[in-house]
Amino acid sequence: MAFTTGRDSGDVVSEINITPLVDVMLVLMVVFILTAPLLNNAVRINLPKTATTTPATQAKSVTVSVDGENRIYIDKREVSLGALEGELRTLVGSDPDLALSLQADQGVPYRSVAQVIAHIQRSGVSKLSVLTEPAG
């Protein structure tokens, strides 16, 4: 909307009135606040309690560990990062359903753990679990 000033008839002042914009944004914010809790579509059920059992087939699990000094171990045997993929390919060749567990010290940089995971993925391991310590 253009307004003219009383000083000079040739000057045009162009300003945006943001009051309607603020009103619309506040209404949208209230609508989102009210509808957000309704978007949770989780089904609440009480699961039955049973005695713990062991799985029917107990497959041998291999553990890959990364310690605080970025040393990599396969079942307590130290290997280099370059040799990790070849070692794991050998293990997968002898057991295609190899279950692998990865544990890393919490002080190890993410980059090192990501490199180990990339080598594990390229080696053909299809079952990977990451071991952590329970909170608390």
N, C-alpha and C positions, 0 to 999 in steps of 0.2 A: 504494500500500500504506500503510495507516495504522498507526502505532505509538502506544502509550501510554507516557507517562513515569511514573516512579515518584513524582513530586512530587504531582501532582494527578490524580485519576482522571478528571476531566472534560476534560482537555486532550488533544487528538489532534494528532499531528505528521504532516503529509503532506509527504513528500519523494519526489522522483523519483530512482530509482537510474539514473545515466547510464552506468554501466559496460557494460551490454549494448548501449546505443546506440553507444558508442564502438567496441566490438568489431565491430558490424555495419558501421559506417562505414569502419573500417580494412579489413575484408574487401572491401567494395565498391571502395575505392580501389585495392587490389591487383588486383582483377579488371579495373578500367578501365585500369590501367597495363599489364597484360599483353595486353589485347585492342586497345589503341589502335594499335600498329604493324600489326596485322593488317587494319585498316580501310583501309589504303592499297591501292587496287586499280588502280594505274597499270601500264600495259603498257610494259615496257622494250624498245625496239627501237633498232637502229642504222640511221639513215637514210643512204641513199647520197649521196655527194658528187657534185655536178654543176657544170658551169660556169654562171656567172650569165648570165641572159638578160634582155632587156627585155620588158615586156608587149607583146602584139600590138597593142593599141590604146592609144595614148598620149593620155589625156584631159587637158585643161588643168586644172591645179589652182589654186585660189585660196587665198591665205594670209591669214588674219586674225591680226594680231599685237597684243599688249598689252605696251607697254613699261613701264619702271620707274616712270614718272610717270602711269600709268593712261590713256595715250593709246592709242586704238584705230586700227589701220591695216588697210585692205584693199589688199593688194598695194602697199605703200609709199605709199598715199594715205590721209591721215588723215581719219577720220570720227568723228562723235560717237556716243555710245551710243544715243541716240534715233534716229539716222538709219541705224544698222547694219542693223536688220531690213528696212527699205525697200530699201536697197542690195542686200542679199542676195536679197530677193524678186525684184528686177529681174534679177539674175544667174541665179537658178533658173528664171525665166520664159524666158530665152534658151537655157538648157541644163539640162533637167530632171535629167540625170545628173551634175550639178556635184559635183566632189570638193573638199572644203574641208579645209584644214590649219589648225590652231589652234596658235599658239605664244605663250607668255606668259613674261615675266621671272619668275625665281623669287622676287623680292621683292614681286611684286604680291599683294595680299591675296586670299584664296580667294573672298571675296564678289564682287570685281570679275570674276574669271574665271567664276564661276557665273552672273553676270548676262549676260556675253557668250555663254556656252553656251545660256542660256535664249533669247536673241534669235536665235541660230543655229537652234535647234530650231523656234521659231515661224515662221521664214522658209521652212521647207520643205526644208532641206538634208537629204539622206538619207545622204550619205557624209561622215563627219567623222573626221579623224585628228588626234591630239594629238602635236605634235612635242616631243621631249625630247632632251637631250644624253646620249650614252652614259656610263655610270658608269665611273670609273677614269681 
